[in-house]
Amino acid sequence: MNNQKGIFDEELGIKKKHYIDAVAAKEWKKEYQAIFHPDKNTNDKTIDYDEVMQKINKIYNRMSGKA
């Protein structure tokens, strides 16, 4: 049975390799930063870029063992 983090990890495309390989984790972080970057979402005022970046960084820190 999956715990809550496992479910979210699956939905965000996070796999075991992201916890083992620092390069893979960093690539994941850059990919999601690019998806939610305000320059790519100029017409969407509902996205709080700062909040999204904080959450992406929190997940990245968990993957890289810095959490």
DSSP file (Angstrom, degrees, kcal/mol; ACC not computed):
  #  RESIDUE AA STRUCTURE BP1 BP2  ACC     N-H-->O    O-->H-N    N-H-->O    O-->H-N    TCO  KAPPA ALPHA  PHI   PSI    X-CA   Y-CA   Z-CA
    1    1 A M              0   0    0      0, 0.0     2,-0.2     0, 0.0     0, 0.0   0.000 360.0 360.0 360.0 138.2    0.0    0.0    0.0
    2    2 A N        -     0   0    0      2,-0.0     2,-0.1     4,-0.0     0, 0.0  -0.577 360.0-137.7 -82.0 142.4    1.3    3.5   -0.9
    3    3 A N     >  -     0   0    0     -2,-0.2     4,-1.7     1,-0.1     5,-0.2  -0.427  38.3 -93.6 -84.5 175.2    1.6    6.2    1.7
    4    4 A Q  H  > S+     0   0    0      1,-0.2     4,-2.2     2,-0.2     5,-0.2   0.895 126.1  51.7 -60.0 -42.9    0.5    9.7    0.8
    5    5 A K  H  > S+     0   0    0      1,-0.2     4,-2.9     2,-0.2    -1,-0.2   0.895 107.0  54.7 -61.2 -39.5    4.0   10.8   -0.3
    6    6 A G  H  > S+     0   0    0      2,-0.2     4,-2.0     1,-0.2    -1,-0.2   0.874 107.0  50.2 -61.9 -38.2    4.2    7.8   -2.6
    7    7 A I  H  X S+     0   0    0     -4,-1.7     4,-2.0     2,-0.2    -1,-0.2   0.941 113.6  44.4 -65.7 -47.5    1.0    8.7   -4.3
    8    8 A F  H  X S+     0   0    0     -4,-2.2     4,-1.9     1,-0.2     6,-0.2   0.896 110.0  56.0 -65.5 -39.1    2.1   12.3   -4.9
    9    9 A D  H  <>S+     0   0    0     -4,-2.9     5,-3.0     1,-0.2     4,-0.3   0.922 107.8  49.1 -57.0 -44.3    5.5   11.1   -6.1
   10   10 A E  H ><5S+     0   0    0     -4,-2.0     3,-1.2     1,-0.2    -1,-0.2   0.914 110.6  49.6 -62.6 -43.5    3.9    8.9   -8.7
   11   11 A E  H 3<5S+     0   0    0     -4,-2.0    -1,-0.2     1,-0.3    -2,-0.2   0.797 112.1  48.8 -66.5 -28.3    1.7   11.8   -9.9
   12   12 A L  T 3<5S-     0   0    0     -4,-1.9    -1,-0.3    -5,-0.2    -2,-0.2   0.353 117.4-110.5 -93.9   5.1    4.7   14.1  -10.2
   13   13 A G  T < 5 +     0   0    0     -3,-1.2     2,-0.5    -4,-0.3    -3,-0.2   0.706  65.0 152.5  76.3  19.3    6.8   11.5  -12.1
   14   14 A I      < +     0   0    0     -5,-3.0    -1,-0.3    -6,-0.2     2,-0.2  -0.725  18.5 179.7 -87.9 127.8    9.2   10.9   -9.2
   15   15 A K    >>  -     0   0    0     -2,-0.5     3,-1.5    -3,-0.1     4,-0.6  -0.690  46.3 -93.3-119.5 173.5   10.8    7.5   -9.2
   16   16 A K  H >> S+     0   0    0      1,-0.3     3,-1.3    -2,-0.2     4,-1.1   0.841 120.2  66.2 -56.0 -34.6   13.2    5.8   -6.9
   17   17 A K  H 3> S+     0   0    0      1,-0.3     4,-3.4     2,-0.2    -1,-0.3   0.810  92.0  61.8 -60.1 -29.2   16.1    6.9   -9.2
   18   18 A H  H <4 S+     0   0    0     -3,-1.5    -1,-0.3     1,-0.2     7,-0.2   0.784 105.1  47.1 -68.8 -25.6   15.4   10.5   -8.2
   19   19 A Y  H << S+     0   0    0     -3,-1.3    -1,-0.2    -4,-0.6    -2,-0.2   0.710 121.0  37.5 -83.6 -22.2   16.2    9.7   -4.6
   20   20 A I  H  < S+     0   0    0     -4,-1.1     2,-0.7     1,-0.2    -2,-0.2   0.832 112.0  56.1 -96.3 -40.4   19.4    7.8   -5.6
   21   21 A D     X  -     0   0    0     -4,-3.4     4,-2.0    -5,-0.2    -1,-0.2  -0.861  60.5-163.4-106.1 111.6   20.7    9.9   -8.4
   22   22 A A  H  > S+     0   0    0     -2,-0.7     4,-2.2     1,-0.2     5,-0.2   0.836  92.7  55.0 -61.7 -33.9   21.4   13.6   -7.6
   23   23 A V  H  > S+     0   0    0      2,-0.2     4,-2.4     1,-0.2    -1,-0.2   0.920 107.6  48.6 -66.8 -43.2   21.5   14.5  -11.3
   24   24 A A  H  > S+     0   0    0     -7,-0.2     4,-2.2     1,-0.2    -2,-0.2   0.892 111.5  50.7 -63.4 -39.3   18.1   12.9  -12.0
   25   25 A A  H  X S+     0   0    0     -4,-2.0     4,-2.2    -8,-0.3    -1,-0.2   0.911 110.7  48.2 -64.2 -42.5   16.7   14.8   -9.0
   26   26 A K  H  X S+     0   0    0     -4,-2.2     4,-2.5     2,-0.2    -2,-0.2   0.882 109.9  52.1 -67.0 -37.8   18.1   18.1  -10.3
   27   27 A E  H  X S+     0   0    0     -4,-2.4     4,-2.3     2,-0.2    -1,-0.2   0.902 108.9  50.8 -63.2 -41.5   16.7   17.4  -13.8
   28   28 A W  H  X S+     0   0    0     -4,-2.2     4,-2.2     2,-0.2     5,-0.2   0.933 110.5  49.7 -59.7 -46.2   13.3   16.8  -12.3
   29   29 A K  H  X S+     0   0    0     -4,-2.2     4,-2.3     1,-0.2    -2,-0.2   0.925 111.8  47.1 -60.1 -47.6   13.5   20.1  -10.4
   30   30 A K  H  X S+     0   0    0     -4,-2.5     4,-2.2     1,-0.2    -1,-0.2   0.883 109.8  54.5 -63.3 -38.8   14.5   22.0  -13.5
   31   31 A E  H  X S+     0   0    0     -4,-2.3     4,-2.0     1,-0.2    -1,-0.2   0.934 112.3  42.2 -60.8 -47.1   11.7   20.4  -15.6
   32   32 A Y  H  X S+     0   0    0     -4,-2.2     4,-1.8     2,-0.2    -1,-0.2   0.833 111.3  55.1 -73.4 -31.5    9.0   21.5  -13.1
   33   33 A Q  H  < S+     0   0    0     -4,-2.3     4,-0.3    -5,-0.2    -1,-0.2   0.904 110.0  48.0 -63.9 -39.3   10.5   24.9  -12.6
   34   34 A A  H >< S+     0   0    0     -4,-2.2     3,-0.8     1,-0.2    -2,-0.2   0.894 108.6  53.8 -67.4 -40.1   10.3   25.4  -16.4
   35   35 A I  H 3< S+     0   0    0     -4,-2.0    -1,-0.2     1,-0.2    -2,-0.2   0.904 118.3  34.7 -60.8 -41.8    6.7   24.1  -16.5
   36   36 A F  T 3< S+     0   0    0     -4,-1.8    -1,-0.2    -5,-0.1    -2,-0.2   0.271  84.0 132.8-100.8  11.6    5.5   26.6  -13.9
   37   37 A H    X>  -     0   0    0     -3,-0.8     3,-1.4    -4,-0.3     4,-0.7  -0.398  61.3-129.2 -64.9 138.1    7.8   29.6  -14.8
   38   38 A P  T 34 S+     0   0    0      0, 0.0     3,-0.5     0, 0.0     6,-0.2   0.781 105.6  63.1 -62.2 -26.9    5.8   32.8  -15.1
   39   39 A D  T 34 S+     0   0    0      1,-0.2     3,-0.4     2,-0.1    -2,-0.1   0.783 107.1  44.1 -67.2 -25.1    7.2   33.6  -18.5
   40   40 A K  T <4 S+     0   0    0     -3,-1.4    -1,-0.2     1,-0.2     3,-0.1   0.553 118.2  44.5 -92.4  -9.7    5.5   30.5  -19.9
   41   41 A N    ><  +     0   0    0     -4,-0.7     3,-1.2    -3,-0.5    -1,-0.2  -0.261  67.0 141.0-127.1  44.7    2.3   31.2  -18.0
   42   42 A T  T 3  S+     0   0    0     -3,-0.4    -1,-0.1     1,-0.3    -2,-0.1   0.796  74.8  47.1 -63.1 -30.0    1.8   34.9  -18.7
   43   43 A N  T 3  S+     0   0    0     -3,-0.1     2,-0.9     1,-0.1    -1,-0.3   0.560  95.3  82.8 -88.4  -8.2   -2.0   34.6  -19.1
   44   44 A D    X   +     0   0    0     -3,-1.2     3,-0.7    -6,-0.2    -1,-0.1  -0.810  46.3 170.0-102.9  99.2   -2.5   32.5  -16.0
   45   45 A K  T 3   +     0   0    0     -2,-0.9    -1,-0.1     1,-0.2    -3,-0.1   0.439  66.5  78.6 -85.8  -0.1   -2.7   34.8  -13.0
   46   46 A T  T 3  S+     0   0    0      2,-0.1     2,-0.5     0, 0.0    -1,-0.2   0.648  73.0  91.2 -82.8 -14.7   -3.9   32.0  -10.7
   47   47 A I    <   -     0   0    0     -3,-0.7     2,-1.1    -6,-0.2     3,-0.1  -0.716  64.4-154.3 -86.8 123.4   -0.4   30.5  -10.4
   48   48 A D     >  -     0   0    0     -2,-0.5     4,-2.5     1,-0.2     3,-0.3  -0.821  10.7-167.0 -93.3  96.4    1.6   31.8   -7.4
   49   49 A Y  H  > S+     0   0    0     -2,-1.1     4,-2.7     1,-0.2     5,-0.2   0.868  82.9  52.9 -56.2 -42.5    5.1   31.3   -8.8
   50   50 A D  H  > S+     0   0    0      1,-0.2     4,-2.1     2,-0.2    -1,-0.2   0.915 111.3  46.0 -61.8 -42.8    6.8   31.8   -5.4
   51   51 A E  H  > S+     0   0    0     -3,-0.3     4,-2.1     2,-0.2    -2,-0.2   0.916 113.1  49.6 -66.3 -42.8    4.6   29.3   -3.7
   52   52 A V  H  X S+     0   0    0     -4,-2.5     4,-2.6     1,-0.2    -2,-0.2   0.917 111.0  49.8 -62.5 -43.4    5.0   26.7   -6.5
   53   53 A M  H  X S+     0   0    0     -4,-2.7     4,-2.7    -5,-0.2    -1,-0.2   0.884 108.3  53.4 -64.4 -38.0    8.8   27.2   -6.4
   54   54 A Q  H  X S+     0   0    0     -4,-2.1     4,-2.1    -5,-0.2    -1,-0.2   0.915 111.5  45.8 -61.2 -42.1    8.9   26.7   -2.6
   55   55 A K  H  X S+     0   0    0     -4,-2.1     4,-2.3     2,-0.2    -2,-0.2   0.900 112.3  49.9 -69.6 -40.4    7.0   23.4   -3.0
   56   56 A I  H  X S+     0   0    0     -4,-2.6     4,-2.7     1,-0.2    -2,-0.2   0.929 112.7  47.8 -62.3 -44.1    9.2   22.2   -5.8
   57   57 A N  H  X S+     0   0    0     -4,-2.7     4,-2.7     2,-0.2    -2,-0.2   0.875 109.5  53.4 -64.3 -37.4   12.3   23.1   -3.8
   58   58 A K  H  X S+     0   0    0     -4,-2.1     4,-1.8     2,-0.2    -1,-0.2   0.921 111.7  44.7 -63.1 -44.1   10.8   21.3   -0.7
   59   59 A I  H  X S+     0   0    0     -4,-2.3     4,-2.3     2,-0.2    -2,-0.2   0.919 113.3  50.9 -66.1 -43.1   10.3   18.1   -2.8
   60   60 A Y  H  X S+     0   0    0     -4,-2.7     4,-2.5     1,-0.2     6,-0.2   0.917 108.7  51.4 -60.1 -43.4   13.7   18.4   -4.3
   61   61 A N  H  <>S+     0   0    0     -4,-2.7     5,-2.8     1,-0.2     6,-1.3   0.861 109.0  51.2 -63.0 -35.6   15.3   18.8   -0.9
   62   62 A R  H ><5S+     0   0    0     -4,-1.8     3,-0.7     4,-0.2    -1,-0.2   0.914 111.6  47.5 -66.1 -42.2   13.5   15.6    0.3
   63   63 A M  H 3<5S+     0   0    0     -4,-2.3    -2,-0.2     1,-0.2    -1,-0.2   0.890 114.9  45.3 -65.4 -38.8   14.8   13.7   -2.8
   64   64 A S  T 3<5S-     0   0    0     -4,-2.5    -1,-0.2    -5,-0.2    -2,-0.2   0.421 116.2-111.3 -89.5   2.8   18.3   14.9   -2.2
   65   65 A G  T < 5S+     0   0    0     -3,-0.7    -3,-0.2    -4,-0.5    -4,-0.1   0.666  88.1 113.3  81.5  16.7   18.3   14.3    1.5
   66   66 A K      <       0   0    0     -5,-2.8    -4,-0.2    -6,-0.2    -5,-0.1   0.435 360.0 360.0 -98.7  -0.9   18.4   17.9    2.5
   67   67 A A              0   0    0     -6,-1.3    -1,-0.2    -7,-0.1    -5,-0.1   0.479 360.0 360.0 -80.5 360.0   14.9   18.0    4.1
